[in-house]
Amino acid sequence: LLEREFNRQAGFDVADDELPEFFYTEPLHPKNRTARFHAPDVHSIYDGLATKPEDVGGY
């Protein structure tokens, strides 16, 4: 999460996290699967995570 915050402050956004198209169209070995999630999908997951130390128990 710290890396994500660093990137945000450096001006990177969801568009910068999109994988190249071939990840979604060309199956990769050894499982012959393609990527399932695009950057906006992943960002919605990250947005639900705690981003400050005080939000994480035990710190």
C-alpha positions as a Markdown table, in Angstrom:
| # | Residue | x | y | z |
|---|---|---|---|---|
| 1 | Leu | 0.0 | 0.0 | 0.0 |
| 2 | Leu | 2.9 | 2.4 | 0.6 |
| 3 | Glu | 4.0 | 1.8 | -3.0 |
| 4 | Arg | 0.5 | 2.7 | -4.2 |
| 5 | Glu | 0.5 | 5.9 | -2.2 |
| 6 | Phe | 3.9 | 6.8 | -3.5 |
| 7 | Asn | 2.8 | 6.3 | -7.1 |
| 8 | Arg | -0.4 | 8.3 | -6.5 |
| 9 | Gln | 1.6 | 11.3 | -5.2 |
| 10 | Ala | 3.9 | 11.0 | -8.2 |
| 11 | Gly | 0.9 | 11.5 | -10.5 |
| 12 | Phe | 0.2 | 7.9 | -11.5 |
| 13 | Asp | -3.4 | 6.8 | -11.8 |
| 14 | Val | -5.6 | 3.9 | -12.8 |
| 15 | Ala | -4.7 | 4.2 | -16.5 |
| 16 | Asp | -1.0 | 3.6 | -15.7 |
| 17 | Asp | -1.8 | 0.3 | -14.1 |
| 18 | Glu | -3.5 | -1.3 | -17.1 |
| 19 | Leu | -1.6 | -4.4 | -18.5 |
| 20 | Pro | -0.7 | -4.6 | -22.1 |
| 21 | Glu | -3.5 | -6.0 | -24.3 |
| 22 | Phe | -1.8 | -9.3 | -24.9 |
| 23 | Phe | -2.2 | -10.2 | -21.3 |
| 24 | Tyr | -6.0 | -10.3 | -21.9 |
| 25 | Thr | -5.9 | -12.0 | -25.3 |
| 26 | Glu | -3.0 | -14.5 | -25.4 |
| 27 | Pro | -3.1 | -17.4 | -22.9 |
| 28 | Leu | 0.1 | -17.7 | -20.8 |
| 29 | His | 1.8 | -20.9 | -20.0 |
| 30 | Pro | 1.7 | -23.2 | -18.0 |
| 31 | Lys | -2.0 | -22.8 | -17.2 |
| 32 | Asn | -3.0 | -21.3 | -20.6 |
| 33 | Arg | -5.0 | -18.5 | -18.9 |
| 34 | Thr | -5.4 | -14.8 | -19.7 |
| 35 | Ala | -5.6 | -11.9 | -17.2 |
| 36 | Arg | -9.1 | -11.5 | -15.8 |
| 37 | Phe | -8.9 | -8.1 | -14.1 |
| 38 | His | -8.4 | -4.7 | -15.6 |
| 39 | Ala | -6.9 | -1.8 | -13.7 |
| 40 | Pro | -10.2 | -0.3 | -12.6 |
| 41 | Asp | -11.3 | -3.6 | -11.1 |
| 42 | Val | -8.1 | -3.9 | -9.1 |
| 43 | His | -8.3 | -0.3 | -7.9 |
| 44 | Ser | -11.7 | -0.9 | -6.4 |
| 45 | Ile | -10.2 | -3.7 | -4.3 |
| 46 | Tyr | -7.3 | -1.5 | -3.2 |
| 47 | Asp | -9.7 | 1.3 | -2.3 |
| 48 | Gly | -11.3 | -1.0 | 0.3 |
| 49 | Leu | -8.0 | -1.7 | 2.1 |
| 50 | Ala | -6.7 | 0.2 | 5.0 |
| 51 | Thr | -4.1 | 2.8 | 3.9 |
| 52 | Lys | -3.0 | 4.4 | 7.1 |
| 53 | Pro | -1.1 | 2.6 | 9.9 |
| 54 | Glu | -3.7 | 3.6 | 12.5 |
| 55 | Asp | -6.4 | 1.7 | 10.5 |
| 56 | Val | -4.4 | -1.5 | 10.8 |
| 57 | Gly | -4.8 | -3.4 | 14.1 |
| 58 | Gly | -1.7 | -3.8 | 16.3 |
| 59 | Tyr | 0.2 | -0.7 | 15.1 |
